[in-house]
Amino acid sequence: MFKYTTVKNFLTKDECDSIMKYSLANYELKNATVRGDLVPDKKSRVSDVAFINYDDKFSFMNDRFKELLFPIINIKGHELNFENNIYQFTEYKVGEFYDWHIDVGIQDNQKTRYCSTVIQLNNDYDGGELQLKPDGDGILTLEKGVGNLFVFLSSMIHKVAPVTNGTRYSLVNWFQTKPIENYKKTLI
């Protein structure tokens, strides 16, 4: 069963630089909140974010996600939903972090996020490691690399360690599932 994977060089350095430059020039970053709260929870998370639809400017990203994720994430009778694909552009400055958490939300008694994705846009910072607890206890630190994509189940406990030098930029996204139309159910 799929739990997590790393895809090195999902985006090129030039693509990452273009996304950072475009995002910083065209969007206002705001204090990040936790679980949809209106007020930031500075004990759990300190970072700035903007929610951006890149379909017009960087439409190739959705195509790459579909090509990559469809073969590795199989859910009987369901597929990943790529509609209304909004990214969270995130900035972590020195001392900023996001403590241990999960990304699964509940809406209308259904889980709203199946898998989480993080694209590392730069690596000229220290600290700020993305860490997972794949089995709930041991800690796995994911390897830094410009353009690396990290994909993991939204129910997996994870965090971003405090940045100790420089500024960390990433793109975060969450994919839901949707039933496959005309999916044939069998007893076998």
Steps between C-alpha positions, in 0.01 A plus 500: 500500500620851416617708799757747366747558220757755385535603137828679441500786248121503453557865402818644353693772682388750234135401551538536878664841461219614265229382742668677796553824305142500364344416838696758698434775242127436453359376834491632853617247757295482820556337838419130478224359716433148626190289424314789340527723808470872435784587738852350469605247765863604556564201729428257214588689185685811393530566126348713227286366217305590188251271328557510125347338193792447259287351218552792263863583574645153575243257356762227449500424876155337499596284201814384681303423815247293306771311314688429821225436755244296304732197467619496863179581687229243442181512703238247399209679335657843545756726335679817600308818437703768320213752469534845660868439565617784727855501635622639830815701435679497836783710639689406819748758630755447779329354809182409312360145502191277489484253791379137477159476331293312243333648193177300500196717543140391547214659309150354483628188682752428224876536494581793276868427433648168392860586414719801566773634274789735571729639229825648626565822307842586644771356725706804600392478864587294807255309716145492368511125435178324407467207739251211502396238752407223251407250770401749767827485694839508320594825324593509130672818374445553128794595279524863392529579133373779277200369307456190716142385548392324817170309492349338808166396644326800654435292811875465565645705786756753370663834572731770367789553743597859588707682238835602651645702210359643175142467372323178396246507214269215404179418318253287694193332360248240610308265277158359574350191345185468296303192393581368154196538277355168384743307718408133478475340842566130525491243777837361397 
